[in-house]
């Protein structure tokens, strides 16, 4: 038994020596001896991720000035830190030092050491949202710090049952990932599903929350996003109060929310800060804009190729004159223009901001005018493609916006091959795909299928808050009621 203990000790010493050898090969690793009044200590840390001012002020100065303490346990009680880890676990030492902790030892190769968190705080300040900009309402967005992001949620939901389950994901990156929900409200099955899928991730790097999104979605081959990503803490707090689960990743300024439905991708936070009928009108405009963006060009191609009899005579004359001299059939002409628009859009996104704006505006005007003058495309199609591209920008969610951009091309191909029948077939394929799609095991196109009348109050329209007394049935919340109906019915105005 004694021999086995010595063998374990020798193995730990060898592991520690290997760790020190590995770290000392890096230029920002420091291991320095400091003489105290009664003993000497060795401080080991990575300079680039440690707050050196805090190290000097809160660790070295108190230790040097103290008159007592010759053991790690005695030194531990003299340090002004809430959490001081005393450990001889090799893996813990390696993990904590790489995360910004300082290791204090009495001997350089000692098995035991104190670990203190003095990680440098180099996070940017909380700023207004850039992707989900709103006119009314709060103007705070998440940043790349997990602790700050949790603070932004906690100050909006000061509840004792606000639960955070933190896990580490990524073989190399060791990324802190937080799964957040309200206990007693969120459905336990949904929580367990998220926990199981996140902890089952086997990948070397998790750089952003979008990595996790792609790995835990129900259908990895679908173009439709199955989890909502947002940079707004107010939106996440609202979703948590409905019974949803949120996922935050250290280093990512976005959060994931689920389960969700397709309707949620077309709703903006402004829908809840405006009057209900104004918000409903804007939401209908967005939905009709998406439909126009997907179907405008395919209908143009189908009508001119197969169903020109449906075109009124006055409009038919305009279309014929606009296509005179064009050598391409409507399908090739439409593909050329759609491809050009997508190239301009992608170039505008990838270039620096000011250059990208110039390329998008000037390139669109120059290429569009030149194409019409060179008889490569008709001016009617140019107008339709430009309006379709403009209509697609009304989608509030960036990932759904990309999906809308993508599915235009299958519709366009089917329209060029089989006309209106092709559009109907493509639409049936998309609907069939959406019918079988799920978000964390919940139906994706609820409340339309399965039909749930009560959840339609916040679908195409947003009815007043007084009419939304129940949380969405999709989430199966433990507490379905939003309003205490007895207290609400007893409430009277002061002059009654």
Backbone torsions as a table, in degrees:
resi	resn	phi	psi	omega
1	UNK	NA	-40.2	179.2
2	UNK	-66.3	-39.8	178.1
3	UNK	-63.0	-37.7	179.1
4	UNK	-65.0	-38.8	178.1
5	UNK	-64.6	-41.5	178.5
6	UNK	-67.0	-34.6	177.8
7	UNK	-64.8	-42.3	177.7
8	UNK	-64.1	-41.7	-179.8
9	UNK	-63.0	-43.0	178.5
10	UNK	-63.8	-37.6	179.0
11	UNK	-66.3	-42.3	178.2
12	UNK	-63.2	-41.8	179.2
13	UNK	-62.0	-39.5	178.9
14	UNK	-67.4	-39.3	177.9
15	UNK	-64.6	-43.3	177.9
16	UNK	-62.0	-42.1	179.4
17	UNK	-62.2	-38.9	177.9
18	UNK	-65.5	-38.8	178.6
19	UNK	-64.5	-46.0	-179.8
20	UNK	-63.2	-40.6	178.3
21	UNK	-62.7	-40.6	179.2
22	UNK	-65.6	-44.5	-178.7
23	UNK	-69.7	-37.2	-178.2
24	UNK	-67.0	-14.6	175.0
25	UNK	-75.0	-7.5	179.3
26	UNK	-99.8	139.6	-175.4
27	UNK	-70.4	-19.1	-178.2
28	UNK	-98.9	8.1	177.0
29	UNK	-90.4	131.0	-177.8
30	UNK	-126.1	131.8	173.1
31	UNK	-132.5	109.3	-169.6
32	UNK	-130.0	144.0	179.2
33	UNK	-91.2	135.8	177.0
34	UNK	-126.9	132.3	-178.1
35	UNK	-92.6	123.3	174.0
36	UNK	-98.1	-176.6	-177.8
37	UNK	-68.6	-38.6	-175.8
38	UNK	-115.2	-10.6	-177.9
39	UNK	-156.1	179.1	176.3
40	UNK	-122.7	147.5	178.7
41	UNK	-127.4	156.8	175.2
42	UNK	-114.9	125.5	177.3
43	UNK	-106.1	124.7	179.0
44	UNK	-123.8	131.5	-178.0
45	UNK	-163.9	166.2	175.0
46	UNK	-100.3	113.9	-169.7
47	UNK	-59.8	-36.5	-171.7
48	UNK	-75.3	-15.9	-179.3
49	UNK	-117.4	10.3	-178.4
50	UNK	-114.9	141.6	174.5
51	UNK	-80.6	99.2	-174.7
52	UNK	-67.1	-31.0	176.4
53	UNK	-64.2	-43.0	178.0
54	UNK	-65.8	-38.0	177.7
55	UNK	-60.7	-45.7	-178.8
56	UNK	-70.1	-42.5	-173.7
57	UNK	-75.8	-44.1	-170.0
58	UNK	-102.0	-9.7	-178.8
59	UNK	-120.4	-61.4	-173.6
60	UNK	-68.6	-44.3	-178.8
61	UNK	-62.3	-48.6	176.6
62	UNK	-61.1	-36.4	-179.2
63	UNK	-69.7	-40.4	-179.3
64	UNK	-68.6	-35.1	-175.9
65	UNK	-80.2	-19.6	-176.2
66	UNK	-73.6	150.6	-178.2
67	UNK	-101.9	-11.9	-179.4
68	UNK	-122.7	161.8	175.9
69	UNK	110.2	108.3	177.7
70	UNK	-124.8	-3.5	178.3
71	UNK	-118.2	163.3	180.0
72	UNK	-63.6	-36.2	179.5
73	UNK	-64.7	-39.3	177.8
74	UNK	-70.2	-38.5	176.8
75	UNK	-66.0	-33.7	-178.8
76	UNK	-61.3	-40.9	-178.0
77	UNK	-73.7	-15.5	-177.4
78	UNK	-94.3	-1.6	-177.0
79	UNK	-96.3	135.6	-177.1
80	UNK	-82.3	59.6	-179.3
81	UNK	-127.0	141.7	178.3
82	UNK	-68.5	-38.0	-177.4
83	UNK	-126.8	114.3	174.7
84	UNK	-122.9	117.8	-174.7
85	UNK	-94.4	122.1	172.9
86	UNK	-105.9	114.7	-171.9
87	UNK	-149.1	156.9	170.8
88	UNK	-122.5	12.7	179.6
89	UNK	-78.4	122.1	-175.0
90	UNK	-64.3	-42.8	-178.0
91	UNK	-66.3	-38.7	177.8
92	UNK	-64.2	-43.5	178.9
93	UNK	-60.4	-46.5	-179.4
94	UNK	-63.1	-46.0	-177.7
95	UNK	-63.7	-45.4	-176.0
96	UNK	-70.5	-39.5	178.4
97	UNK	-62.7	-39.4	179.0
98	UNK	-71.8	-15.1	179.1
99	UNK	-98.0	0.2	176.9
100	UNK	109.9	18.5	175.7
101	UNK	-91.8	155.5	174.1
102	UNK	-102.4	132.6	179.2
103	UNK	-100.7	123.5	178.8
104	UNK	-113.2	126.1	-179.9
105	UNK	-132.5	154.5	175.4
106	UNK	-82.5	-27.4	174.6
107	UNK	-130.8	150.8	-171.6
108	UNK	-61.5	-40.5	-178.7
109	UNK	-106.4	27.9	-179.9
110	UNK	-68.7	149.9	179.8
111	UNK	-73.1	-37.9	-177.2
112	UNK	-92.9	152.1	177.9
113	UNK	-163.0	159.0	174.0
114	UNK	-96.1	137.8	177.8
115	UNK	-118.0	125.0	-179.0
116	UNK	-127.8	135.0	-176.8
117	UNK	-83.2	107.5	175.3
118	UNK	-127.6	38.5	-178.7
119	UNK	-61.9	136.7	-179.4
120	UNK	-69.1	140.9	178.4
121	UNK	-103.2	94.1	-178.6
122	UNK	-114.5	28.8	-178.1
123	UNK	-77.9	151.0	176.3
124	UNK	-75.4	162.9	-179.2
125	UNK	-74.4	154.2	175.3
126	UNK	-64.3	129.3	-174.1
127	UNK	-128.2	168.3	177.3
128	UNK	-65.2	154.0	178.6
129	UNK	-62.3	142.4	177.8
130	UNK	-106.9	-32.4	-178.9
131	UNK	-89.3	-44.3	-178.5
132	UNK	-108.5	63.7	-178.8
133	UNK	-69.7	142.1	177.4
134	UNK	-133.2	155.7	-179.4
135	UNK	-84.7	-47.8	178.5
136	UNK	-107.2	162.7	176.6
137	UNK	95.7	-179.5	-177.4
138	UNK	-62.4	153.2	180.0
139	UNK	-126.1	55.6	174.4
140	UNK	-121.2	144.6	177.1
141	UNK	-132.2	160.2	176.5
142	UNK	-65.4	155.9	173.0
143	UNK	-121.5	-169.3	-174.7
144	UNK	-85.2	7.1	179.1
145	UNK	-102.8	123.2	-179.3
146	UNK	-64.5	-40.4	-178.6
147	UNK	-65.1	-41.0	178.2
148	UNK	-66.0	-40.5	179.8
149	UNK	-64.0	-39.5	176.7
150	UNK	-66.1	-38.1	176.6
151	UNK	-60.4	-41.6	-179.9
152	UNK	-62.4	-30.2	177.5
153	UNK	-81.7	-41.2	-177.7
154	UNK	-64.2	-35.4	-179.5
155	UNK	-71.2	-19.5	175.1
156	UNK	-90.8	-22.8	-179.9
157	UNK	-130.2	74.7	-179.4
158	UNK	-78.4	72.3	-174.4
159	UNK	-119.5	142.2	175.9
160	UNK	-69.2	-23.2	179.8
161	UNK	-96.2	18.1	171.5
162	UNK	-76.7	106.5	-170.6
163	UNK	-106.6	140.7	177.4
164	UNK	-128.3	123.0	173.3
165	UNK	-112.2	114.2	-174.5
166	UNK	-102.9	131.5	177.9
167	UNK	-130.8	162.8	177.4
168	UNK	-110.0	126.1	-175.5
169	UNK	-126.0	139.9	178.5
170	UNK	107.6	117.7	-176.7
171	UNK	-63.4	-39.3	-179.0
172	UNK	-97.0	-43.0	-173.7
173	UNK	-79.2	-24.6	-178.8
174	UNK	50.1	52.5	-172.4
175	UNK	-78.8	129.5	175.6
176	UNK	-71.7	127.8	-179.2
177	UNK	-129.2	129.5	-177.7
178	UNK	-112.2	128.8	173.7
179	UNK	-105.8	118.2	-168.8
180	UNK	-119.2	138.0	177.6
181	UNK	-160.4	170.1	177.0
182	UNK	-104.0	114.3	-179.0
183	UNK	-66.7	138.0	-176.9
184	UNK	87.5	-6.2	178.3
185	UNK	-120.6	-52.1	179.3
186	UNK	-68.6	142.3	178.7
187	UNK	-68.1	130.3	-176.2
188	UNK	-63.0	-32.9	178.7
189	UNK	-64.5	-40.5	177.1
190	UNK	-64.6	-42.3	179.2
191	UNK	-62.0	-45.6	-179.9
192	UNK	-64.5	-36.0	178.3
193	UNK	-63.1	-46.1	179.7
194	UNK	-64.4	-45.4	-179.9
195	UNK	-59.8	-44.9	-178.0
196	UNK	-64.2	-42.0	-177.4
197	UNK	-72.3	-37.9	-179.3
198	UNK	-70.5	-45.6	-179.0
199	UNK	-69.3	-19.7	179.6
200	UNK	-85.2	-2.6	-178.9
201	UNK	-66.7	126.7	175.1
202	UNK	-121.8	96.0	-179.8
203	UNK	-151.6	152.8	-173.5
204	UNK	-77.3	-29.2	-175.7
205	UNK	-137.6	134.1	172.2
206	UNK	-125.0	97.9	-175.1
207	UNK	-91.3	-32.3	-174.6
208	UNK	-144.0	162.6	-179.4
209	UNK	-66.0	-21.2	177.7
210	UNK	-66.1	-26.6	175.2
211	UNK	-62.4	-46.0	179.8
212	UNK	-65.4	-38.9	179.9
213	UNK	-57.3	-43.8	-178.6
214	UNK	-69.9	-23.8	-175.3
215	UNK	-91.9	-21.1	-176.9
216	UNK	-110.5	-0.7	177.2
217	UNK	-65.7	152.2	-177.2
218	UNK	-66.4	-40.5	-179.4
219	UNK	-123.3	106.0	-177.5
220	UNK	-73.0	-16.3	-176.5
221	UNK	-98.0	4.9	-178.7
222	UNK	-87.5	142.7	176.3
223	UNK	-78.8	-13.5	-178.2
224	UNK	-89.0	128.3	176.9
225	UNK	-67.3	138.1	-176.7
226	UNK	-109.4	0.1	173.7
227	UNK	-135.3	139.7	-179.1
228	UNK	-83.3	129.7	172.7
229	UNK	-107.7	137.1	-176.6
230	UNK	-146.5	152.5	175.9
231	UNK	-104.7	6.2	-174.5
232	UNK	-102.4	117.3	176.5
233	UNK	-66.3	-29.3	178.7
234	UNK	-67.1	-35.9	178.2
235	UNK	-69.9	-38.3	177.9
236	UNK	-66.1	-42.4	178.4
237	UNK	-61.3	-40.0	177.8
238	UNK	-64.1	-40.7	179.7
239	UNK	-69.1	-37.7	177.5
240	UNK	-63.6	-36.9	179.5
241	UNK	-71.4	-14.6	174.2
242	UNK	-85.5	-18.2	-178.5
243	UNK	113.3	12.6	179.4
244	UNK	-85.2	171.4	177.6
245	UNK	-114.5	137.6	179.0
246	UNK	-113.7	149.3	177.9
247	UNK	-125.8	125.3	176.5
248	UNK	-118.5	144.8	-179.9
249	UNK	-126.3	133.5	177.9
250	UNK	-64.8	126.1	-177.4
251	UNK	99.0	-1.5	-179.5
252	UNK	-119.5	130.8	179.0
253	UNK	-88.0	20.1	179.9
254	UNK	-128.2	158.6	176.3
255	UNK	-124.0	150.8	173.7
256	UNK	-102.6	144.8	178.3
257	UNK	-134.5	143.0	176.9
258	UNK	-169.4	167.7	-5.5
259	UNK	-67.2	158.0	-177.6
260	UNK	-139.5	173.2	177.1
261	UNK	-126.7	166.2	-177.4
262	UNK	-64.9	-28.2	-178.9
263	UNK	-64.1	-33.8	-175.5
264	UNK	-64.6	-25.0	-179.7
265	UNK	-73.1	-13.8	-179.8
266	UNK	-109.0	10.2	176.9
267	UNK	-106.8	138.3	177.6
268	UNK	-108.4	160.2	-179.2
269	UNK	-66.0	-25.3	176.1
270	UNK	-62.0	-21.1	178.6
271	UNK	-61.9	-23.8	-176.8
272	UNK	-103.6	-6.1	176.0
273	UNK	-101.0	-10.1	177.9
274	UNK	-102.8	166.1	174.6
275	UNK	-57.2	147.4	-170.3
276	UNK	-62.8	-36.4	-178.0
277	UNK	-78.1	-30.6	173.9
278	UNK	-68.4	-44.2	178.4
279	UNK	-61.8	-39.1	178.9
280	UNK	-65.2	-39.6	178.7
281	UNK	-63.6	-44.3	179.4
282	UNK	-65.1	-37.0	179.5
283	UNK	-67.2	-39.1	176.2
284	UNK	-63.6	-38.4	177.5
285	UNK	-61.0	-42.4	179.4
286	UNK	-64.4	-43.5	-179.5
287	UNK	-64.8	-41.7	177.9
288	UNK	-68.1	-33.2	177.6
289	UNK	-65.3	-40.2	177.9
290	UNK	-64.5	-43.9	178.1
291	UNK	-61.5	-41.8	177.7
292	UNK	-64.2	-41.9	-178.8
293	UNK	-61.1	-37.9	-177.8
294	UNK	-79.6	-36.9	-167.9
295	UNK	-103.4	-14.7	-173.2
296	UNK	-60.9	-55.2	-178.7
297	UNK	-66.8	-43.8	176.0
298	UNK	-59.1	-38.3	177.4
299	UNK	-65.2	-37.4	177.0
300	UNK	-61.1	-47.0	-178.7
301	UNK	-66.5	-45.0	-178.6
302	UNK	-63.2	-41.3	-177.2
303	UNK	-67.3	-46.4	-178.1
304	UNK	-71.9	-26.6	-176.7
305	UNK	-86.8	-41.1	-172.0
306	UNK	-123.4	-27.9	-167.6
307	UNK	-126.7	41.6	-179.3
308	UNK	-66.0	-15.0	177.2
309	UNK	-66.7	-21.3	-178.8
310	UNK	-79.6	-11.8	-175.7
311	UNK	-82.1	130.6	175.2
312	UNK	-58.5	151.4	-174.6
313	UNK	-59.8	-45.0	-178.9
314	UNK	-61.8	-41.1	179.3
315	UNK	-72.5	-32.9	-180.0
316	UNK	-63.7	-37.9	178.0
317	UNK	-63.4	-40.1	178.4
318	UNK	-64.3	-42.9	-179.3
319	UNK	-66.4	-39.3	179.9
320	UNK	-64.9	-44.4	179.9
321	UNK	-65.7	-33.5	-179.1
322	UNK	-73.7	-22.3	-178.1
323	UNK	-101.6	4.7	179.6
324	UNK	-65.8	127.7	177.6
325	UNK	87.4	-1.2	-179.0
326	UNK	-84.6	122.9	-173.6
327	UNK	-81.0	-8.8	-174.4
328	UNK	-101.7	149.4	171.4
329	UNK	-70.3	163.5	-176.8
330	UNK	-55.4	-36.5	-178.6
331	UNK	-65.0	-48.4	179.6
332	UNK	-65.0	-39.0	178.3
333	UNK	-61.8	-44.4	-179.1
334	UNK	-68.1	-40.9	178.1
335	UNK	-61.8	-40.2	179.3
336	UNK	-61.2	-44.7	-178.2
337	UNK	-71.0	-42.0	178.9
338	UNK	-63.3	-41.8	178.7
339	UNK	-63.5	-39.7	179.3
340	UNK	-63.9	-42.9	178.7
341	UNK	-61.7	-42.7	-179.6
342	UNK	-66.9	-36.8	177.3
343	UNK	-64.5	-44.1	178.0
344	UNK	-63.2	-40.6	-179.5
345	UNK	-65.7	-43.4	-179.3
346	UNK	-68.4	-38.1	177.5
347	UNK	-65.2	-39.0	178.4
348	UNK	-64.9	-32.3	179.8
349	UNK	-75.6	-39.7	-173.2
350	UNK	-81.2	-25.0	179.4
351	UNK	-78.9	161.7	173.6
352	UNK	-53.8	154.2	-168.4
353	UNK	-52.5	-55.0	-175.9
354	UNK	-66.8	-41.2	178.2
355	UNK	-66.8	-39.9	-179.5
356	UNK	-62.1	-41.3	177.2
357	UNK	-62.8	-40.7	179.6
358	UNK	-65.0	-44.8	179.7
359	UNK	-61.5	-42.6	-178.2
360	UNK	-63.5	-44.5	-177.0
361	UNK	-75.9	-55.4	-176.7
362	UNK	-65.4	-44.1	-179.2
363	UNK	-61.3	-41.8	179.4
364	UNK	-63.5	-44.0	-179.1
365	UNK	-66.9	-47.6	-176.5
366	UNK	-65.5	-49.0	-177.1
367	UNK	-66.8	-41.4	179.0
368	UNK	-62.3	-47.6	180.0
369	UNK	-64.1	-42.8	-178.9
370	UNK	-66.7	-36.3	-179.6
371	UNK	-65.6	-41.1	179.1
372	UNK	-68.0	-43.3	-179.0
373	UNK	-67.7	-29.7	179.5
374	UNK	-87.5	6.0	179.7
375	UNK	58.0	35.4	173.8
376	UNK	-91.9	-20.1	178.1
377	UNK	-153.7	160.3	179.9
378	UNK	-89.0	151.4	179.2
379	UNK	-67.7	-27.6	177.3
380	UNK	-65.9	-45.7	178.3
381	UNK	-64.7	-38.1	178.9
382	UNK	-59.7	-41.0	178.0
383	UNK	-65.6	-43.8	-179.6
384	UNK	-63.0	-44.2	-179.3
385	UNK	-64.9	-41.4	179.0
386	UNK	-64.8	-42.3	178.7
387	UNK	-67.1	-37.4	177.9
388	UNK	-65.0	-41.3	177.9
389	UNK	-64.5	-40.9	178.6
390	UNK	-65.7	-40.0	-179.5
391	UNK	-65.9	-32.1	-179.1
392	UNK	-67.8	-22.7	-179.6
393	UNK	-73.1	-9.3	179.4
394	UNK	-77.6	-9.1	177.9
395	UNK	-70.3	120.5	-175.2
396	UNK	-68.1	-29.3	-175.6
397	UNK	-95.7	128.8	-175.3
398	UNK	-66.0	-40.3	-178.7
399	UNK	-67.2	-39.7	176.1
400	UNK	-68.8	-32.4	176.2
401	UNK	-60.4	-41.8	177.0
402	UNK	-64.6	-36.8	177.8
403	UNK	-64.0	-43.4	178.3
404	UNK	-61.5	-39.9	177.7
405	UNK	-63.0	-37.2	-174.8
406	UNK	-75.4	-44.5	-172.1
407	UNK	-73.1	-8.9	174.5
408	UNK	-62.1	-34.4	-174.4
409	UNK	-70.8	-43.5	172.7
410	UNK	-60.3	-40.5	176.7
411	UNK	-60.5	-41.1	-179.1
412	UNK	-65.2	-42.0	179.7
413	UNK	-65.7	-46.1	179.2
414	UNK	-62.6	-37.7	179.5
415	UNK	-66.1	-38.2	179.2
416	UNK	-72.0	-25.4	-178.6
417	UNK	-89.4	-40.2	-173.0
418	UNK	-133.5	10.3	174.9
419	UNK	69.2	-143.4	-179.3
420	UNK	-60.6	-34.5	177.2
421	UNK	-62.5	-39.1	177.7
422	UNK	-65.1	-41.0	177.5
423	UNK	-62.7	-41.4	179.1
424	UNK	-64.5	-40.1	178.4
425	UNK	-64.8	-44.0	179.1
426	UNK	-63.7	-40.7	178.1
427	UNK	-62.8	-40.3	179.0
428	UNK	-64.4	-38.5	178.6
429	UNK	-64.3	-43.6	179.4
430	UNK	-64.1	-44.2	179.9
431	UNK	-63.5	-42.1	178.4
432	UNK	-61.9	-39.7	177.2
433	UNK	-64.2	-42.8	-180.0
434	UNK	-67.2	-32.4	-179.9
435	UNK	-64.6	-33.9	-178.3
436	UNK	-94.9	-3.9	-178.4
437	UNK	-79.0	144.2	-179.8
438	UNK	-133.1	157.5	174.5
439	UNK	-121.9	107.1	-175.2
440	UNK	53.8	39.3	177.5
441	UNK	84.9	2.3	-179.7
442	UNK	-107.5	148.1	-177.7
443	UNK	-59.7	133.7	-171.9
444	UNK	-77.4	-32.4	-176.5
445	UNK	-105.7	22.4	169.5
446	UNK	-63.0	139.6	16.0
447	UNK	-96.4	13.2	-179.1
448	UNK	-81.5	-38.2	174.6
449	UNK	-147.8	116.1	-5.6
450	UNK	-66.5	148.5	-176.1
451	UNK	-71.2	122.0	177.5
452	UNK	-131.6	103.5	-173.5
453	UNK	-60.2	-39.6	-176.0
454	UNK	-64.5	-32.0	-180.0
455	UNK	-81.3	-8.6	176.9
456	UNK	-72.5	-8.3	-180.0
457	UNK	-68.3	-13.9	177.5
458	UNK	-136.4	47.8	-179.8
459	UNK	-115.2	-98.7	175.4
460	UNK	-66.1	-36.0	178.5
461	UNK	-116.5	158.1	170.1
462	UNK	-115.9	106.6	180.0
463	UNK	-76.2	167.1	-179.0
464	UNK	-58.5	156.4	179.4
465	UNK	-60.8	-29.3	180.0
466	UNK	-66.4	-20.8	178.8
467	UNK	-91.6	-12.1	-178.2
468	UNK	-102.1	73.4	-175.2
469	UNK	-89.5	-9.7	-178.9
470	UNK	-121.0	146.9	174.8
471	UNK	-74.2	159.4	-177.3
472	UNK	-57.2	132.7	179.6
473	UNK	-66.8	-24.2	179.5
474	UNK	-55.3	-38.1	-173.4
475	UNK	-79.8	-14.0	-176.0
476	UNK	49.1	53.5	-176.8
477	UNK	-67.7	151.6	178.3
478	UNK	-68.9	-29.7	175.6
479	UNK	-118.9	95.4	-173.8
480	UNK	-73.6	-18.1	-174.3
481	UNK	-86.1	134.9	175.4
482	UNK	-94.8	-26.0	-171.6
483	UNK	-125.4	138.2	170.5
484	UNK	-80.3	98.8	-172.2
485	UNK	-63.3	-32.7	-179.8
486	UNK	-67.3	-45.3	178.8
487	UNK	-67.7	-37.5	-178.9
488	UNK	-66.9	-34.9	-178.8
489	UNK	-73.9	-23.7	179.6
490	UNK	-86.8	-9.5	-176.5
491	UNK	-74.9	131.6	179.4
492	UNK	-130.3	157.2	175.0
493	UNK	-69.0	160.9	-175.2
494	UNK	-68.8	-25.1	-178.0
495	UNK	-93.2	4.0	178.9
496	UNK	-84.3	NA	NA
